[in-house]
Amino acid sequence: MGCSKHPIELKLHILQLFEEDHYSISELCERFLLDYQTFYRWRMKYEAGGREGLQEATSCKFYSKELKIAAVED
């Protein structure tokens, strides 16, 4: 998993607003400046794993150029 600029509390809040029929997906994406794919990805992760499913990695992982080239070549 990658890093996320959105805290888990915000993700849960947005999903809750949708589930309680307060807003449509398009309204939420516009209001919170989200891409539709981001919303759907959060929703799938939440449905599959609950709160823990929305948890992102605690740090971004960086890989060297050499490691990336070796992975592509394999």
ABEGO torsion letter per residue (X at the ends): XBBBABBAAAAAAAAAAAAAGABBAAAAAAAAGBBAAAAAAAAAAAAAAEAAAABBBABBBBBBAAAAAAAAAX
